[in-house]
Amino acid sequence: MASTATAPSRGGARVHVQRFGTFLSNMVLPNIGAFIAWGLITALFIQAGWITLIGEKLFDKKPGLDPGQYDYGFVSQLGGWDGVHGGIVGPMITYLLPVLIGYTGGRMMYNDNIRGGVVGAIATMGAVAGASVPMFLGAMIMGPLGGWSMKKIDAIWDGKIKPGFEMLVNNFSAGIWGMILAIVGFFVAGQFVEKFSEGAGNVVDFLVDKNLLPLASVFVEPAKVLFLNNAINHGVFTPLGTTEAVEKGKSILFLIEANPGPGVGLLLAFALFGKGLAKASAPGAMLIQFVGGIHEIYFPFVLMKPVTLVAVICGGATGVATNMVFDSGLRAPAAPGSIIAVWLQAPASSFVGVTLSVILSATVSFLIASVILKADRSEAVDDLAHATAQMEANKGKASSVSGALLGGGTAVATKEIRNIVFACDAGMGSSAMGASVLRKKIQDAGHGEVTVVNKAISNLRDDVDLVVTHQDLTDRAKQKAPSAIHVSVDNFMASPKYDEVVELVNQSNSVGANAPKAEAPLGALVDGEPDVLSPSSIVLGGTARDRDSAIEEAGRLLVEAGSVDPSYVAAMHEREKSVSTFMGNGLAIPHGTNEAKGAIRRTGISFVRYDEPVDWNGKPAEFVLGIAGAGNDHLALLSKIAEVFTDKDRVAQLRAARSADEVLEVLEGVRA
């Protein structure tokens, strides 16, 4: 791969924190179905469960009676409160869930080898038997330790075992080492984690008693938008909350991170008071976040306007405070964080409190975010790459004009692209949605030979051709797949980068009917046919003194060159009313609307330089390039122009040029 399209590195510290948090959460996430099953069985069949309470109402039984006074048959047996049967609830939380986590952790540490999972499960069982509390934290220690240590032990005699003895050695080494780790887990890990859980529970009780638990949102909400949401929820709150739920029947910890209220309130504010693409995409994002439970969908909105963190922090704190007032919580994790999952895991006694916590947190988040968005009067940053990306985002798709001006922003491949992976932290929510959008675009472009799948970053391998990630996760993805092309996005639903990926596939997969039209060399674009930029379309002393006059001057050159009909100039003014075409670094590129494509006769570019910069919406425009793009022929030249205007020396040469030929020489002098 020749190059990558990535955001700048955002620091190694966060990447390491994300990796550690993701490692913890990835032991829980594959087994979340088991947690949900346990939660549903608990919600339905324990003594205070939904079926039990309904039965009491139907048979006129008063809640709270001794279970021996009446018998619900299989219901009481399943719940384990009939005094005879052990039921399902206890064994699942005590044995099944911790062992599953330990197995997953061990398998992860042994490069997805089942052997590591088996030893991790054996080691976890020792910790489970050695403690009186659910061993989730113990499983997160003993499981990975079992897989990692087994991997190191196997490496000692790798390739040294005589043929025919491999199975004997492998089975007995795993059994013996698993036994040793189980003993260690029983006497050490179990006791250590029991004390730790007790201490953590005391901390939570202290925060609750002192009414300080809402302050947790000050740390949780910012960490979520840095894609540490799964690490916090499933790596920290799920183990602690499950322990508390076993003792008390519910836990407020399950709703500190998973409450969908703050996110839906923020998105509602963007839907009503946002701008551009953010406003247009917020309603769809709200549905996905609130009903689908994919909280990652609102993270880019916060990153777009970091001050809105205040809104989600206050919303989250409101939700926690509400649950404290009503003494409400969930029986098991709400995964994903959907309102449906929240209601399913809410005990009958907590249903009102949990519902109010969602409503009130959404209301507070909405009100604060609305004030912030209505008061926002910020202008675009005067930076070429940033302004170009912002322009594309406002349009909601990649532009053949502005997309080429993202100097170095488009990846280049030296071989065919056959497999694309959309990767996110967990590989479930945001990546599944992004992969679906990108897959449809790839298929619509006629590339049935290309596969598009979603994965967790931790599961990436260096055998993939192209990886798409959120810009905050790209650094981690590059560590897992350094040979791939990496494309960063900042919006899962309508990123213009998706169109760039499609164009990249069009260019690289030049086989059969899908082969793109060969791009003309730069020299032909300048000196031969078609004359995209001819000397007659270059003016070194523009006469316009304002933006509209400059658009008129650049448009007139396109008309005189025979590139467009006169009506195209009016479309250039229309485009400017909706989206500014000022790119930064003294450059503006006025062009027509999509509806004006019919007025383009052939691709053309005009070049006007002003001795005194023109006021372009408060920005100084020294160079104005009129653009009329009939196809893709002009993209190569635009790429060269982008490189010129990010190079101070080249800009200085254009400023000092005394003839059209000197301008062409500067543009021609930049090589890919």
C-alpha positions in Angstrom: 0.0 0.0 0.0 1.4 3.3 -1.0 -0.2 5.7 1.4 -2.9 6.0 4.0 -5.7 8.5 4.6 -5.7 9.1 8.3 -6.2 11.7 10.9 -3.1 12.9 12.7 -2.1 10.9 15.7 -3.9 12.0 18.8 -1.5 10.8 21.4 -0.4 7.4 22.6 -1.8 7.6 26.1 -5.4 7.4 25.1 -4.6 4.6 22.7 -3.1 2.5 25.5 -6.1 3.3 27.8 -8.5 2.3 25.0 -6.5 -0.9 24.3 -6.6 -1.9 28.0 -10.3 -1.0 28.4 -11.2 -2.8 25.2 -9.3 -5.9 26.3 -11.4 -6.0 29.5 -14.7 -5.4 27.7 -13.9 -7.9 24.9 -14.0 -10.7 27.5 -17.6 -9.7 28.4 -19.1 -8.5 25.1 -18.9 -12.0 23.3 -20.8 -13.4 26.3 -23.3 -10.6 26.7 -26.1 -12.9 25.5 -25.5 -15.1 28.5 -25.8 -12.1 30.8 -29.1 -11.1 29.1 -30.4 -14.7 29.4 -29.6 -14.7 33.1 -31.2 -11.3 33.6 -34.4 -12.4 31.8 -34.6 -15.6 33.9 -34.0 -13.5 37.0 -36.6 -10.9 36.0 -39.3 -13.5 35.2 -38.8 -16.3 37.7 -37.4 -15.2 41.0 -39.7 -14.5 43.9 -40.1 -10.8 43.1 -40.1 -11.5 39.3 -42.6 -10.4 36.8 -44.4 -13.8 36.4 -44.5 -14.2 40.2 -46.0 -10.8 40.8 -48.6 -11.3 38.0 -49.4 -14.7 39.6 -50.0 -13.1 42.9 -52.4 -10.6 41.4 -54.3 -13.3 39.5 -54.6 -15.6 42.5 -55.2 -12.7 45.0 -52.0 -13.5 46.8 -50.4 -10.6 48.7 -46.7 -9.8 47.8 -44.2 -10.7 50.4 -45.9 -13.9 51.7 -43.6 -16.8 52.6 -43.1 -18.8 49.4 -44.0 -22.0 51.2 -47.5 -20.8 51.6 -48.2 -21.3 47.9 -46.5 -23.0 45.0 -46.1 -21.7 41.4 -44.7 -25.0 40.2 -42.0 -24.7 37.5 -41.8 -20.9 38.2 -40.6 -21.3 41.7 -38.4 -24.2 40.6 -36.7 -22.2 37.9 -36.1 -19.3 40.3 -34.7 -21.5 42.9 -37.0 -20.4 45.8 -39.2 -23.4 46.3 -36.9 -24.8 49.0 -36.2 -27.9 47.0 -34.6 -27.1 43.7 -31.5 -25.0 43.2 -33.0 -23.3 40.1 -31.1 -21.7 37.3 -30.4 -18.2 38.6 -27.8 -19.0 41.2 -25.7 -21.5 39.2 -25.6 -19.2 36.1 -24.2 -16.2 38.0 -21.9 -18.3 40.2 -20.4 -20.6 37.6 -21.5 -20.2 34.0 -20.9 -16.5 33.5 -17.4 -16.3 35.2 -16.2 -19.4 33.4 -17.4 -18.0 30.1 -15.4 -14.8 30.7 -12.3 -16.8 31.8 -12.5 -19.0 28.7 -12.9 -16.0 26.4 -10.0 -14.1 28.1 -7.7 -17.2 27.9 -8.5 -17.8 24.2 -7.8 -14.1 23.4 -4.4 -14.3 25.1 -3.5 -17.4 23.1 -4.2 -15.8 19.7 -7.7 -17.2 19.6 -6.5 -20.7 20.4 -9.1 -22.9 22.2 -6.3 -24.4 24.2 -5.8 -21.1 25.9 -9.5 -20.8 26.6 -9.6 -24.2 28.2 -6.8 -23.4 30.6 -8.3 -20.0 31.3 -11.6 -21.6 32.2 -9.9 -24.1 34.6 -8.0 -21.3 36.3 -11.2 -19.3 36.6 -13.0 -22.2 38.2 -10.4 -22.2 41.0 -11.2 -18.6 41.7 -14.9 -19.2 41.6 -14.7 -22.0 44.2 -12.4 -19.9 46.4 -14.8 -17.0 46.9 -18.3 -16.3 48.0 -19.0 -13.5 45.5 -19.5 -13.8 41.7 -16.0 -14.0 40.3 -16.2 -11.7 37.3 -13.1 -9.7 38.2 -11.3 -13.0 39.1 -12.2 -14.4 35.7 -10.7 -11.3 34.1 -7.5 -12.0 35.9 -7.2 -15.8 35.9 -8.6 -16.3 32.3 -6.0 -14.2 30.5 -3.3 -15.4 32.9 -4.1 -19.0 32.0 -4.1 -18.4 28.2 -0.9 -16.3 28.3 1.0 -18.6 30.5 -0.1 -21.7 28.5 1.1 -20.0 25.3 4.6 -19.3 26.9 4.8 -22.9 28.2 3.9 -24.4 24.8 6.6 -22.3 23.2 9.3 -24.0 25.3 8.9 -27.3 23.6 7.5 -26.2 20.3 9.0 -28.3 17.5 10.9 -30.5 20.0 8.3 -33.2 20.7 8.8 -36.5 19.0 6.2 -37.4 16.4 3.3 -39.4 17.9 3.6 -37.8 21.3 2.2 -34.4 20.5 -1.3 -35.1 21.8 0.0 -36.8 25.0 2.2 -33.8 25.8 -0.3 -31.2 24.9 -3.2 -32.7 26.9 -1.1 -33.4 30.0 0.7 -30.1 30.0 -2.7 -28.2 29.8 -4.2 -30.4 32.5 -1.2 -30.1 34.9 -0.8 -26.3 34.4 -4.6 -25.8 34.6 -4.6 -27.7 37.9 -1.8 -25.5 39.3 -3.6 -22.3 38.2 -6.9 -23.5 39.7 -5.2 -24.0 43.1 -3.6 -20.5 42.8 -7.0 -19.1 41.9 -8.6 -20.8 44.9 -6.2 -19.6 47.5 -5.1 -16.3 46.1 -7.2 -14.8 43.4 -10.5 -15.7 44.9 -9.7 -14.1 48.3 -8.1 -11.1 46.7 -11.0 -10.4 44.4 -13.5 -11.0 47.2 -11.7 -8.3 49.3 -11.5 -6.0 46.3 -15.2 -6.4 45.5 -16.1 -5.7 49.1 -14.0 -2.5 49.0 -15.5 -1.4 45.7 -18.9 -2.0 47.1 -18.1 0.0 50.1 -17.0 2.9 47.9 -20.3 2.7 45.9 -22.3 2.6 49.1 -20.4 5.6 50.4 -21.1 7.6 47.2 -24.7 6.6 47.5 -25.0 7.5 51.2 -23.3 10.9 50.6 -25.4 11.5 47.5 -22.2 11.8 45.4 -22.7 9.1 42.8 -24.1 11.6 40.2 -20.6 13.0 40.1 -19.4 9.8 38.4 -20.9 11.3 35.2 -18.2 14.0 35.2 -15.8 11.2 34.3 -18.0 8.7 32.6 -19.5 10.9 29.9 -16.2 12.4 28.5 -14.7 8.9 28.6 -17.6 7.5 26.6 -17.0 9.9 23.7 -13.4 8.8 23.6 -14.7 5.3 22.8 -14.1 4.0 26.3 -17.8 3.3 26.7 -17.6 -0.5 26.5 -14.5 -0.5 28.7 -16.3 1.4 31.4 -19.7 -0.4 31.2 -18.6 -4.0 30.6 -15.1 -3.8 32.1 -16.0 -2.0 35.3 -19.8 -1.5 36.0 -20.9 -4.9 34.8 -18.8 -7.0 37.2 -19.5 -4.6 40.2 -23.1 -4.2 39.3 -23.7 -8.0 38.9 -22.3 -8.6 42.4 -24.6 -5.9 43.8 -27.6 -7.3 41.9 -27.0 -10.8 43.4 -27.2 -9.3 46.9 -29.9 -6.6 46.4 -31.8 -7.8 43.3 -30.8 -4.8 41.3 -28.0 -2.3 40.8 -27.8 1.4 39.9 -24.4 0.8 38.4 -26.0 -0.8 35.3 -27.5 2.6 34.4 -24.6 5.0 35.0 -23.1 4.4 31.5 -25.9 2.7 29.7 -28.7 5.3 30.2 -29.8 6.3 26.7 -31.3 9.6 28.0 -28.3 11.9 27.7 -27.6 10.9 24.1 -31.1 11.2 22.9 -31.5 14.6 24.5 -28.3 15.8 22.7 -29.4 14.4 19.4 -32.8 16.0 19.7 -31.2 19.4 20.2 -29.1 18.9 17.1 -32.2 17.9 15.2 -33.9 21.1 16.1 -31.1 23.6 16.4 -28.1 22.1 14.6 -26.7 23.1 11.3 -25.9 21.3 8.0 -25.3 17.6 8.0 -25.5 17.4 11.8 -29.1 18.7 11.8 -30.0 16.4 8.9 -28.6 13.2 10.3 -29.6 13.7 14.0 -33.2 12.3 13.7 -31.9 9.0 12.2 -29.1 8.9 14.7 -31.6 9.5 17.6 -33.7 6.4 16.5 -30.6 4.2 16.3 -29.3 5.4 19.6 -32.5 5.3 21.6 -34.1 2.2 20.2 -31.1 0.4 18.7 -28.9 1.1 21.7 -25.8 2.1 19.7 -24.5 5.0 21.8 -21.5 5.4 19.5 -23.8 7.2 17.0 -23.8 10.4 19.1 -20.1 10.6 19.9 -19.2 12.4 16.7 -21.8 15.1 17.5 -20.1 15.7 20.8 -16.7 15.7 19.2 -18.0 18.2 16.7 -19.0 20.6 19.5 -16.9 19.6 22.6 -18.8 22.2 24.7 -21.9 20.0 24.5 -20.1 17.6 26.9 -21.6 19.9 29.6 -25.1 18.8 28.3 -24.5 15.0 28.5 -22.6 15.3 31.8 -25.5 17.1 33.4 -28.0 14.7 31.7 -26.1 11.7 33.0 -25.9 13.1 36.5 -29.6 13.8 36.5 -30.3 10.2 35.5 -28.1 8.8 38.3 -29.7 11.2 40.9 -33.2 10.2 39.8 -32.4 6.5 40.3 -31.0 7.3 43.7 -34.1 9.1 44.7 -36.4 6.3 43.6 -33.9 3.6 44.8 -34.2 2.1 41.3 -31.8 0.0 39.2 -31.6 -2.9 36.8 -31.2 -6.7 37.4 -28.6 -7.2 34.7 -26.7 -5.1 32.1 -28.8 -3.4 29.5 -26.9 -4.4 26.4 -27.1 -2.7 24.0 -28.1 0.5 25.8 -31.5 0.6 24.2 -34.7 1.7 26.0 -36.1 -1.7 25.2 -33.2 -3.5 27.0 -33.4 -1.1 29.9 -37.1 -1.8 30.4 -36.6 -5.6 30.1 -34.0 -5.6 32.8 -35.9 -3.2 35.2 -37.6 -4.9 38.2 -41.2 -4.0 38.7 -40.3 -1.9 41.8 -37.9 0.1 39.7 -39.8 0.6 36.5 -41.1 4.1 37.3 -37.7 5.3 38.6 -35.8 3.9 35.7 -38.2 5.4 33.2 -38.1 8.8 34.8 -34.3 8.6 34.9 -34.2 8.3 31.2 -36.8 11.0 30.6 -35.3 13.5 33.0 -31.7 12.9 31.8 -32.9 13.4 28.2 -34.7 16.6 29.1 -31.7 18.1 30.9 -29.3 17.2 28.1 -31.7 18.6 25.5 -32.2 21.9 27.3 -28.5 22.6 27.9 -27.5 21.4 24.4 -30.2 23.6 22.8 -28.9 26.7 24.6 -25.4 25.9 23.5 -26.3 25.3 19.8 -28.6 28.3 19.6 -25.8 30.6 21.0 -23.2 29.1 18.7 -21.9 31.7 16.1 -18.6 30.0 15.3 -17.1 30.3 11.9 -15.1 27.6 10.0 -11.4 27.3 10.8 -9.1 29.0 8.2 -7.4 25.8 7.3 -7.4 24.2 3.8 -7.9 20.6 4.8 -10.3 21.4 7.6 -12.4 23.8 5.5 -12.5 21.3 2.7 -13.7 18.5 5.0 -16.3 20.8 6.5 -17.6 21.7 3.1 -18.0 18.0 2.2 -19.7 17.3 5.5 -22.2 20.1 4.9 -22.9 18.6 1.5 -23.3 15.2 3.0 -21.2 13.4 0.3 -17.8 13.6 -1.3 -17.4 16.3 -4.0 -15.4 15.7 -7.1 -14.2 19.3 -6.6 -13.6 19.7 -2.9 -12.6 16.0 -2.3 -9.6 16.4 -4.5 -8.5 19.4 -2.4 -7.9 17.3 0.6 -4.2 17.2 0.0 -3.1 13.7 0.7 -6.5 12.8 2.1 -7.3 10.1 -0.4 -5.5 6.8 -0.1 -3.7 5.2 -3.0 -3.5 1.4 -3.5 -1.0 -0.5 -5.5 -3.1 -3.7 -5.8 -6.7 -4.6 -6.1 -8.9 -4.1 -3.0 -10.8 -7.3 -2.3 -11.7 -7.1 1.4 -12.7 -4.1 3.5 -13.2 -4.1 7.2 -15.1 -1.5 9.1 -13.7 -1.7 12.6 -14.8 -0.1 15.9 -14.1 -0.7 19.6 -16.5 -3.6 20.1 -17.2 -4.7 16.5 -20.9 -4.7 17.1 -22.7 -1.4 17.0 -21.2 1.5 15.1 -19.1 -0.7 12.9 -22.1 -2.9 11.8 -24.0 0.2 10.8 -21.0 1.8 9.0 -20.3 -1.5 7.2 -23.9 -1.7 6.0 -23.8 1.8 4.5 -20.4 1.3 2.9 -21.3 -2.2 1.6 -24.4 -0.8 -0.2 -22.3 1.9 -1.9 -19.7 -0.7 -3.0 -22.4 -3.0 -4.4 -24.1 -0.1 -6.1 -20.8 0.7 -7.8 -20.8 -2.8 -9.3 -18.0 -4.3 -7.2 -19.5 -7.7 -6.2 -15.9 -9.0 -5.8 -15.3 -6.8 -2.7 -16.4 -7.9 0.7 -17.2 -5.4 3.5 -17.5 -6.8 7.0 -17.4 -5.3 10.5 -15.0 -6.3 13.3 -13.7 -5.3 16.6 -10.2 -3.6 16.3 -8.8 -6.3 18.6 -9.8 -8.9 16.0 -8.1 -7.2 13.1 -5.4 -9.1 11.2 -2.8 -7.8 8.8 -4.3 -9.5 5.9 -7.0 -6.9 5.1 -6.7 -4.5 2.2 -8.5 -1.5 3.6 -9.7 -0.6 7.1 -12.3 2.1 7.9 -12.4 3.4 11.5 -13.6 6.4 13.4 -10.8 9.0 13.4 -10.2 8.5 17.2 -9.6 4.8 16.7 -7.4 4.8 13.6 -4.1 4.7 15.6 -5.1 1.5 17.2 -6.3 0.0 13.9 -2.9 0.8 12.3 -1.1 -1.1 15.0 -3.2 -4.2 14.2 -3.1 -3.9 10.4 -0.1 -1.8 9.5 0.0 -3.0 5.8 -3.6 -1.9 5.1 -5.0 1.3 3.8 -6.6 3.2 6.7 -9.5 5.6 6.1 -10.7 7.7 9.0 -14.3 8.9 9.3 -16.0 11.2 11.7 -19.6 10.4 10.9 -21.0 6.9 10.7 -24.1 7.6 8.8 -23.2 10.0 5.9 -19.4 10.3 5.8 -18.1 11.7 2.5 -15.2 9.3 3.0 -17.4 6.4 2.0 -17.6 7.9 -1.5 -13.8 8.2 -1.5 -13.5 4.5 -0.7 -15.8 3.7 -3.6 -13.6 5.8 -5.9 -10.5 4.1 -4.6 -12.0 0.7 -5.4 -13.0 2.0 -8.8 -9.4 3.0 -9.5 -7.7 0.0 -8.0 -10.0 -2.8 -9.3 -9.5 -2.1 -13.0 -10.6 -5.4 -14.3 -13.5 -6.5 -16.5 -16.6 -4.4 -16.8 -15.7 -2.5 -13.6 -12.5 -1.0 -15.0 -12.6 2.8 -14.7 -11.7 5.0 -17.6 -8.0 5.6 -17.8 -7.1 9.0 -16.4 -5.3 11.3 -18.8 -1.8 12.4 -17.8 -1.3 15.9 -16.3 0.4 17.1 -19.4 -2.5 16.3 -21.6 -4.9 18.0 -19.2 -2.8 21.2 -19.4 -1.4 21.3 -22.9 -3.5 18.9 -25.0 -7.1 17.8 -25.1 -9.1 18.5 -23.2 -7.8 21.9 -22.2 -9.0 21.9 -18.6 -6.8 24.9 -17.8 -5.6 26.9 -20.8 -3.5 30.1 -20.8 -6.6 32.2 -21.9 -8.4 31.2 -18.7 -5.7 32.6 -16.4 -5.9 36.2 -15.2 -3.1 37.6 -13.0 -4.7 40.9 -12.2 -8.3 40.4 -11.3 -10.5 43.4 -11.2 -13.3 42.3 -8.8 -13.5 43.9 -5.3 -16.0 41.6 -3.6 -17.0 37.9 -3.5 -19.9 38.1 -6.0 -17.9 40.0 -8.6 -15.1 37.5 -8.2 -17.5 34.6 -8.9 -18.7 36.5 -11.9 -15.2 37.1 -13.2 -14.2 33.4 -12.8 -17.4 32.2 -14.3 -17.1 34.5 -17.3 -13.7 32.9 -18.1 -15.3 29.5 -18.1 -18.0 30.7 -20.5 -15.4 32.3 -22.8 -13.4 29.1 -22.8 -16.5 27.2 -24.0 -16.6 25.0 -20.9 -20.0 26.0 -19.7 -23.2 27.7 -20.7 -23.9 31.2 -19.3 -26.5 29.8 -17.0 -23.8 28.0 -15.1 -22.5 31.3 -13.6 -25.9 31.8 -11.9 -25.6 28.3 -10.4 -22.1 29.3 -9.0 -23.8 32.2 -7.1 -26.5 29.8 -5.9 -23.9 27.3 -4.6 -22.2 30.1 -2.6 -25.5 30.9 -0.8 -25.8 27.5 0.6 -22.1 26.5 1.3 -19.1 28.7 1.2 -16.4 27.7 -1.3 -13.6 29.4 0.5 -11.0 26.7 1.2 -8.5 28.6 3.3 -4.9 29.6 2.6 -6.2 32.4 0.4 -8.0 30.0 -2.0 -11.6 30.0 -3.1 -13.1 27.5 -5.6 -16.5 28.7 -6.7 -18.5 26.1 -8.7 -22.1 25.4 -9.6 -24.7 23.2 -8.0 -25.4 19.6 -8.8 -28.5 20.6 -10.7 -26.4 22.8 -13.0 -24.4 19.8 -14.4 -26.4 20.0 -17.6 -24.9 23.5 -18.2 -21.4 22.0 -18.4 -20.1 21.3 -21.9 -16.7 20.0 -20.8 -14.5 20.1 -17.8 -12.8 23.5 -17.3 -10.9 25.5 -14.7 -10.3 29.3 -14.6 -7.6 30.9 -12.5 -7.8 34.5 -11.2 -5.2 36.1 -9.0 -5.9 39.3 -7.1 -3.2 41.8 -6.1 -5.5 42.9 -3.2 -7.4 39.9 -1.7 -11.1 39.9 -2.1 -13.3 39.7 1.0 -14.9 36.2 0.9 -17.3 36.0 3.8 -14.8 37.7 6.0 -11.8 35.7 4.7 -9.1 37.1 2.3 -9.3 35.3 -1.1 -6.1 36.0 -3.2 -6.7 33.2 -5.7 -10.1 32.3 -7.2 -10.4 29.1 -9.3 -13.7 28.7 -11.1 -14.5 25.0 -11.4 -16.8 23.1 -13.9 -16.4 19.3 -13.6 -18.1 17.2 -16.2 -16.3 14.0 -15.3 -13.2 13.0 -13.5 -10.7 14.4 -15.9 -10.1 17.5 -13.8 -9.3 15.5 -10.6 -5.6 15.1 -11.3 -5.0 18.8 -11.8 -7.1 19.6 -8.7 -4.8 17.2 -6.7 -1.8 19.2 -8.0 -3.5 22.5 -7.0 -4.2 21.1 -3.5 -0.5 20.3 -3.1 0.4 23.7 -4.3 -1.8 25.5 -1.9 -0.4 23.6 1.1 3.1 24.5 0.0 4.2 28.0 1.0 7.0 28.1 -1.5 4.6 27.2 -4.4 2.1 29.7 -3.3 4.9 32.3 -3.3 5.8 31.3 -6.9 2.1 31.8 -8.0 2.1 35.2 -6.2 5.2 36.2 -8.1 4.2 34.8 -11.5 4.2 37.3 -14.4 2.6 35.2 -17.1 0.1 32.4 -17.6 2.9 30.1 -18.6 4.6 30.6 -15.3 1.4 29.7 -13.5 1.1 26.5 -15.6 4.7 25.7 -14.9 4.1 25.9 -11.1 1.1 23.7 -11.3 2.9 21.2 -13.7 5.9 21.1 -11.4 4.2 19.2 -8.6 4.6 15.4 -9.1 2.6 12.6 -7.4 
